[in-house]
């Protein structure tokens, strides 16, 4: 059996610099960074942070352009229940949920896997949910130039659940619409399909 190999790769210099910052944080909160359970924590935390913010190094428009195909299809395409995980830029605590995205092609379709990848690129940055919704919407609208695009995100925020108001069951919903989705009948069709269980 082949030995386990971690496929994640990190810039050693940047990882070590971030590791030193986490070492100081652990010490500043009153912990013993030489304690057995914490010996590798600064390095793990550094790698986790770099992984969770890797979206800064990715170009979402190039991802879409790399999988655009000419196609004479002009009905709604919906990808719903796309899992997303991001970090709130105010407290650097996670928020997580689902994105529902639709577009109406205008001569080109895009490989379906690319839409979730776009969500990941923008989610893996320090974010607020409102900007995340807008970033995804504008990227698809600008790059694919569809007849319309719609984005709805539903997310739970740990900054509301763990601290502050500590509301455990709150969910935040944001939305954005362009083109044909600005028409109420098209928007309602999208929202009905997103909320329905077609199985």
C-alpha positions as CSV (number, residue, x, y, z in Angstrom):
1,X,0.0,0.0,0.0
2,X,1.4,3.4,-1.0
3,X,2.1,5.8,1.9
4,X,-0.3,8.7,2.5
5,X,0.8,11.8,0.7
6,X,-0.6,15.2,1.3
7,X,-1.2,16.7,-2.1
8,X,-1.5,20.3,-0.9
9,X,1.6,22.4,-1.8
10,X,2.6,25.6,0.0
11,X,5.2,28.2,-0.5
12,X,7.7,27.4,2.3
13,X,8.7,31.0,2.9
14,X,5.2,32.3,3.2
15,X,4.1,29.3,5.3
16,X,6.9,29.9,7.7
17,X,6.1,33.6,8.0
18,X,2.4,32.9,8.7
19,X,3.4,30.1,11.1
20,X,5.4,32.6,13.2
21,X,2.4,34.9,13.5
22,X,0.3,32.0,14.7
23,X,3.0,31.1,17.2
24,X,2.8,34.6,18.7
25,X,-1.0,34.5,18.8
26,X,-0.9,31.2,20.7
27,X,1.6,32.6,23.1
28,X,-0.3,36.0,23.5
29,X,-3.5,34.2,24.5
30,X,-1.7,32.6,27.3
31,X,-1.0,29.1,26.0
32,X,2.3,27.2,26.0
33,X,3.3,26.7,22.3
34,X,5.8,24.0,23.4
35,X,3.0,21.8,24.8
36,X,2.7,18.5,23.0
37,X,-0.7,19.2,21.6
38,X,0.3,22.6,20.3
39,X,3.7,21.8,18.9
40,X,2.5,21.6,15.3
41,X,-0.5,23.9,15.7
42,X,1.1,27.1,14.3
43,X,2.1,25.2,11.1
44,X,-1.2,23.6,10.7
45,X,-3.0,26.9,11.3
46,X,-0.8,28.6,8.7
47,X,-1.5,25.9,6.1
48,X,-5.2,26.0,6.8
49,X,-5.3,29.8,6.4
50,X,-3.3,29.7,3.1
51,X,-5.7,27.0,1.9
52,X,-8.8,28.9,2.9
53,X,-7.6,32.1,1.1
54,X,-6.1,30.5,-2.0
55,X,-8.8,32.3,-4.1
56,X,-6.5,35.4,-4.2
57,X,-4.2,33.5,-6.5
58,X,-6.8,32.2,-8.9
59,X,-8.4,34.0,-11.9
60,X,-12.1,33.1,-12.1
61,X,-12.6,34.6,-15.5
62,X,-9.8,32.4,-16.9
63,X,-11.5,29.4,-15.4
64,X,-14.7,30.2,-17.2
65,X,-13.0,31.1,-20.5
66,X,-11.3,27.8,-20.4
67,X,-14.5,25.9,-20.7
68,X,-16.8,28.0,-22.9
69,X,-18.5,26.2,-25.8
70,X,-20.6,27.5,-28.6
71,X,-24.1,26.1,-28.2
72,X,-27.5,27.1,-29.6
73,X,-29.3,26.7,-26.2
74,X,-31.2,29.5,-24.7
75,X,-33.2,28.1,-21.8
76,X,-32.3,28.4,-18.2
77,X,-29.4,26.5,-16.8
78,X,-29.5,26.1,-13.0
79,X,-26.8,24.7,-10.7
80,X,-28.2,24.6,-7.1
81,X,-27.1,23.6,-3.7
82,X,-23.4,24.4,-4.3
83,X,-21.7,24.1,-1.0
84,X,-19.5,27.0,0.0
85,X,-17.2,27.8,2.9
86,X,-15.7,31.2,3.4
87,X,-14.1,33.4,6.1
88,X,-15.9,36.6,7.3
89,X,-13.5,39.5,6.9
90,X,-14.7,41.2,10.1
91,X,-13.8,38.4,12.5
92,X,-12.1,35.8,10.3
93,X,-14.6,33.3,11.4
94,X,-16.2,30.9,9.0
95,X,-19.5,31.3,7.2
96,X,-20.9,28.4,5.2
97,X,-24.0,27.5,3.2
98,X,-25.2,27.0,-0.3
99,X,-25.2,28.9,-3.6
100,X,-27.9,28.6,-6.2
101,X,-26.8,29.9,-9.7
102,X,-28.6,30.2,-13.0
103,X,-27.9,31.7,-16.4
104,X,-29.6,31.9,-19.7
105,X,-27.0,31.2,-22.5
106,X,-26.4,33.7,-25.3
107,X,-24.6,31.6,-27.8
108,X,-22.2,30.0,-25.3
109,X,-22.6,27.5,-22.4
110,X,-19.9,26.7,-19.8
111,X,-18.8,23.4,-18.4
112,X,-21.0,22.8,-15.4
113,X,-18.1,22.1,-13.0
114,X,-16.7,25.6,-13.6
115,X,-19.6,27.3,-11.8
116,X,-18.8,25.6,-8.5
117,X,-15.2,26.4,-9.1
118,X,-16.0,30.1,-9.5
119,X,-17.9,29.9,-6.2
120,X,-14.8,28.4,-4.5
121,X,-12.4,31.0,-5.9
122,X,-14.4,33.9,-4.5
123,X,-15.3,32.1,-1.3
124,X,-11.7,31.3,-0.5
125,X,-10.9,35.0,0.2
126,X,-11.8,37.2,3.2
127,X,-15.4,38.0,2.3
128,X,-18.7,39.4,3.3
129,X,-21.7,37.5,1.9
130,X,-23.0,40.5,0.0
131,X,-19.7,41.0,-1.9
132,X,-19.4,37.2,-2.5
133,X,-22.8,37.2,-4.2
134,X,-21.9,40.3,-6.3
135,X,-18.5,38.9,-7.3
136,X,-19.9,35.6,-8.5
137,X,-22.7,37.4,-10.4
138,X,-20.5,39.9,-12.1
139,X,-17.9,37.4,-13.1
140,X,-20.4,35.2,-14.8
141,X,-22.2,38.1,-16.4
142,X,-19.0,39.8,-17.7
143,X,-17.2,36.6,-18.9
144,X,-20.0,34.5,-20.3
145,X,-22.2,37.5,-21.4
146,X,-25.5,35.5,-21.0
147,X,-29.0,36.8,-21.5
148,X,-29.3,36.7,-17.8
149,X,-27.7,35.5,-14.6
150,X,-29.0,34.9,-11.1
151,X,-27.2,34.1,-7.8
152,X,-28.8,33.3,-4.4
153,X,-26.6,32.5,-1.4
154,X,-28.0,31.1,1.9
155,X,-25.4,31.0,4.7
156,X,-24.9,30.7,8.4
157,X,-22.3,32.9,10.0
158,X,-20.2,31.7,13.0
159,X,-19.6,35.3,14.0
160,X,-23.3,35.4,14.8
161,X,-23.5,31.9,16.2
162,X,-20.4,31.7,18.4
163,X,-20.0,35.3,19.6
164,X,-22.0,38.6,19.6
165,X,-25.7,37.9,19.5
166,X,-25.2,34.1,19.5
167,X,-28.2,33.3,17.4
168,X,-27.7,29.6,16.5
169,X,-30.4,29.1,13.9
170,X,-30.1,32.3,11.8
171,X,-29.6,32.1,8.1
172,X,-28.6,35.1,5.9
173,X,-29.9,35.1,2.3
174,X,-28.4,37.4,-0.4
175,X,-29.3,37.6,-4.1
176,X,-28.4,39.3,-7.3
177,X,-30.0,39.3,-10.8
178,X,-29.0,40.6,-14.2
179,X,-30.6,40.6,-17.6
180,X,-33.7,38.6,-18.1
181,X,-33.7,37.6,-14.4
182,X,-34.6,41.2,-13.6
183,X,-38.0,40.4,-15.1
184,X,-40.3,39.2,-12.3
185,X,-41.6,36.1,-14.2
186,X,-38.1,34.8,-15.0
187,X,-36.9,35.5,-11.5
188,X,-39.9,33.7,-10.0
189,X,-39.3,30.7,-12.2
190,X,-35.8,30.5,-11.0
191,X,-36.7,30.8,-7.3
192,X,-39.5,28.2,-7.7
193,X,-37.0,25.7,-9.3
194,X,-34.4,26.4,-6.7
195,X,-36.9,25.7,-3.8
196,X,-38.4,22.6,-5.4
197,X,-37.3,19.0,-5.0
198,X,-37.4,17.5,-8.4
199,X,-36.3,14.0,-7.4
